[in-house]
Amino acid sequence: MELLVGILVKVLLFAVIAGLFTLVITMSVRGRRQEARIRNEWEQIAQIAPERGWTYHPCTRGQIDQYGGMGPILYKGENQAAWHYTTGEFRGRPFTYFEYRYKRSTVDGDVNDFGEHRRLVIKAVFIITAPGSGSYMEILRRSKLGAVLDGRPGKRVGVPEFDKEFKVLVKDEDFFQNALSGGVVPFMLADHRAKKSPLRFRDNELITWYTGALSPQTVDEKLNYLCDVLDRIPAQAWTAA
């Protein structure tokens, strides 16, 4: 009996080691495939800009300093780097998009000089010029984690489905009322892009972002989404701001 138990223990131990070994190989293969896919998409990003008459810079510094400390661009500072920095015109509106990168502490990842594990985080940011200047306003998806990190309740628009799904942070009541008095609310409730595209109004700009690398598909998706939102904001929202 003891011999049988010993054999079973050895078999189970071998199975665990083999499983872990297989998992490591699988994760490594997936990582290499993902890295290859991202690099291929970066190459496409560099190609589509001149094809569409846009201006592209692999990396530039100082162009995004004014956005520091807000949303995806966590840190304030001078000469901040922006990768794949692209400008041009989309559906008749000036735009900018780029990648913002920083490292955060994790249980794994690269180790810095202080022995801390740091993992690279990429944020893809898209900015469209609005018809006029407006006040600060953010429309964010409600989540349990967001409620913990940001306790601000936000303004309610009076549409239960929207107020349950989204949180609106504002500084100016008039701009809030005017901007959301048109078709923005029903549009966001019906459009799947709204669930993964936070919005920020900043002066004469409308901004969205996501965590991850740029790709040709997301460029068209996000720029179209920003234009679709602006198309549904009443003209008086800008004249009143």
Disulfide bonds with the S-S distance in Angstrom:
none
